Each structure stands twice: as structure tokens, then as C-alpha cells.
């Protein structure tokens, strides 16, 4: 629910508010997940909706930061393309009635963590007027590399799934 407010804050130049709301959204997500695991209240719907909400927030923040010129456009295109590739693959498997277990790969978890760090770093930098271009550039390239590796890993899994299916897709 904080996504539109974070985007509004960033686009209206209220970077401290955007940064603090981004932290609040992340903290509430972490607390929610911890409580659900602790009380064994995890649901199938929650395991699907939680990563979608996380991705929605990250994609919206990255698009906003690219619009402001604070993140390179190539990186946002890569991030969004990877996410669309995964969505397309899952939908295709669903329509072909192929069994798909949605489990994030370690490279994907690492990629998401680095994306969160990059988004938080850029928002923090903008909020407090800190300019460490080498740190930002390093995080951008690391994010790009992990995003590409994650896309390749999911593509490989998708090719294996479709190649071994009995649906005739080869």
C-alpha cells in the first residue's frame, strides 16, 4: 500500500520521505514474514503475493529513479525485462498445464537483496545529499550482473521444463 506514496514522494522531490517510507515498507514486510513463519501462518496465497508486492515496489521505485535520472535506464530495462520474462514463462507453463513449482533460486534471492540495497542507497543518497559515485556505480553493475544471471538461470529452468514436458513442446 505504500508503493504509490513512495513513488509520489520521490517524484515530488521529497526524498527523505521516500527513503523513510521505503525503509518502513521493507521493515513491515520483514516483520510480517517473520511473524508468519514463527506462528506457522504461511499460506500459499501469501507465498505468491509477497514476492509480487516486493517486485512491484522495487520496479516502481526503479522506474521513478530512472525518470529522475538517478538510475541508468539500461538497468531498469534489464530489471523489468527479467521480471516480465519470468511472468511470461510461468503463464505459458500454466496455459500448457505444465507443473510449475514457484521457488526462488539463490541467485534470484541474492539479486533481489542487491536490488533493495541499490534502491535504498540511491534514496538515502538523494535524501541526505551524499554523492559517492563509485559506490553507486559498483552497485548498479553488480545489480545488472545478478539480474542477467538470474534471468539466464530462470530461462535455463524454463527450457528444461518445456523440453521434458509431455505436451509436445520441444
C-alpha positions as CSV (number, residue, x, y, z in Angstrom):
1,X,0.0,0.0,0.0
2,X,3.0,2.3,0.4
3,X,4.1,1.9,-3.2
4,X,2.1,4.9,-4.6
5,X,3.1,7.1,-1.7
6,X,6.8,6.2,-2.1
7,X,6.6,7.0,-5.9
8,X,4.8,10.2,-5.2
9,X,7.3,11.3,-2.6
10,X,10.3,10.5,-4.9
11,X,8.7,12.2,-8.0
12,X,7.8,15.3,-5.9
13,X,11.4,15.6,-4.6
14,X,10.6,14.6,-1.1
15,X,13.5,12.1,-0.9
16,X,13.7,11.8,2.8
17,X,10.1,10.8,3.0
18,X,10.6,8.4,0.1
19,X,13.6,6.8,1.8
20,X,11.9,6.5,5.2
21,X,8.7,5.0,3.6
22,X,10.9,2.6,1.6
23,X,12.5,1.5,4.9
24,X,9.1,1.2,6.6
25,X,7.8,-0.9,3.8
26,X,10.8,-3.2,4.0
27,X,10.6,-3.5,7.8
28,X,6.9,-4.2,7.7
29,X,7.5,-6.9,5.1
30,X,10.3,-8.5,7.1
31,X,8.2,-8.4,10.3
32,X,5.2,-9.9,8.6
33,X,7.2,-12.7,7.1
34,X,8.9,-13.4,10.5
35,X,5.6,-13.5,12.4
36,X,4.0,-15.7,9.7
37,X,6.9,-18.2,9.9
38,X,7.1,-18.1,13.8
39,X,3.4,-18.8,14.2
40,X,3.3,-21.2,11.2
41,X,0.8,-19.0,9.5
42,X,2.3,-19.1,6.0
43,X,-0.3,-19.5,3.2
44,X,0.1,-20.4,-0.4
45,X,-1.5,-17.1,-1.4
46,X,0.9,-15.3,0.8
47,X,3.9,-17.0,-0.7
48,X,2.7,-15.8,-4.1
49,X,1.6,-12.3,-3.2
50,X,4.6,-11.3,-1.0
51,X,7.2,-11.5,-3.8
52,X,4.8,-9.8,-6.2
53,X,4.4,-6.9,-3.8
54,X,8.2,-6.8,-3.3
55,X,8.8,-6.7,-7.0
56,X,6.0,-4.1,-7.6
57,X,7.7,-1.8,-5.0
58,X,11.2,-2.3,-6.5
59,X,10.1,-1.9,-10.1
60,X,8.1,1.3,-9.3
61,X,11.0,2.8,-7.3
62,X,13.5,2.0,-10.0
63,X,11.2,3.4,-12.7
64,X,10.8,6.6,-10.6
65,X,14.6,6.9,-10.0
66,X,15.3,6.4,-13.7
67,X,12.7,9.1,-14.6
68,X,14.6,11.4,-12.2
69,X,17.9,10.4,-13.8
70,X,19.3,8.8,-10.7
71,X,19.4,5.2,-12.0
72,X,20.6,4.3,-15.6
73,X,17.8,3.4,-17.9
74,X,19.6,0.3,-19.2
75,X,19.4,-1.2,-15.7
76,X,15.7,-0.5,-15.2
77,X,15.0,-2.1,-18.7
78,X,17.1,-5.1,-17.6
79,X,15.2,-5.5,-14.3
80,X,11.8,-5.1,-15.8
81,X,12.6,-7.4,-18.7
82,X,13.8,-10.1,-16.4
83,X,10.6,-9.9,-14.3
84,X,8.4,-10.0,-17.4
85,X,10.4,-13.0,-18.7
86,X,9.6,-14.9,-15.5
87,X,5.9,-13.9,-15.6
88,X,5.6,-14.9,-19.2
89,X,7.3,-18.3,-18.6
90,X,5.0,-19.0,-15.6
91,X,1.9,-18.1,-17.5
92,X,3.0,-20.1,-20.5
93,X,3.6,-23.2,-18.3
94,X,0.2,-22.6,-16.7
95,X,-1.6,-22.4,-20.0
96,X,0.2,-25.6,-21.2
97,X,-0.8,-27.3,-18.0
98,X,2.9,-27.9,-17.0
99,X,3.7,-28.4,-13.4
100,X,5.5,-25.3,-12.1
101,X,6.7,-25.0,-8.5
102,X,7.4,-21.4,-7.8
103,X,10.6,-21.4,-5.7
104,X,13.1,-18.6,-6.0
105,X,16.6,-19.6,-6.9
106,X,19.5,-18.5,-4.7
107,X,20.7,-16.2,-7.5
108,X,17.3,-14.6,-7.5
109,X,17.3,-14.1,-3.8
110,X,20.7,-12.5,-4.0
111,X,19.6,-10.4,-6.9
112,X,16.6,-9.1,-5.0
113,X,18.7,-8.3,-2.0
114,X,21.2,-6.3,-4.1
115,X,18.3,-4.5,-5.8
116,X,16.9,-3.5,-2.4
117,X,20.3,-2.3,-1.3
118,X,20.8,-0.3,-4.5
119,X,17.3,1.3,-4.2
120,X,17.8,2.1,-0.6
121,X,21.3,3.5,-1.3
122,X,20.1,5.8,-4.1
123,X,17.1,7.0,-2.0
124,X,19.4,7.6,1.0
125,X,22.0,9.4,-1.1
126,X,19.3,11.7,-2.6
127,X,17.7,12.3,0.8
128,X,20.9,13.3,2.5
129,X,22.8,14.8,-0.4
130,X,25.6,12.2,-0.3
131,X,27.4,11.6,-3.6
132,X,29.6,8.5,-3.7
133,X,29.6,7.8,-7.4
134,X,31.9,4.8,-7.2
135,X,29.7,3.0,-4.6
136,X,26.6,3.7,-6.7
137,X,28.2,2.6,-10.0
138,X,29.5,-0.6,-8.4
139,X,26.1,-1.4,-7.0
140,X,24.5,-0.7,-10.4
141,X,26.9,-3.0,-12.2
142,X,26.5,-5.7,-9.6
143,X,22.7,-5.4,-9.8
144,X,22.9,-5.6,-13.6
145,X,25.1,-8.7,-13.5
146,X,23.0,-10.5,-10.9
147,X,19.8,-9.6,-12.8
148,X,21.2,-11.0,-16.0
149,X,22.5,-14.2,-14.3
150,X,19.1,-14.6,-12.6
151,X,17.3,-14.2,-16.0
152,X,19.6,-16.8,-17.5
153,X,19.0,-19.2,-14.7
154,X,15.3,-19.0,-15.0
155,X,15.5,-19.2,-18.7
156,X,17.5,-22.4,-18.4
157,X,14.9,-23.8,-15.9
158,X,12.1,-22.9,-18.3
159,X,13.9,-24.6,-21.3
160,X,14.4,-27.7,-19.2
161,X,10.7,-27.7,-18.2
162,X,9.4,-27.3,-21.7
163,X,11.9,-29.7,-23.2
164,X,10.9,-32.5,-20.8
165,X,7.1,-31.9,-20.8
166,X,4.7,-34.4,-22.4
167,X,2.8,-31.6,-24.0
168,X,4.8,-31.8,-27.2
169,X,6.7,-28.5,-26.7
170,X,10.3,-29.1,-27.6
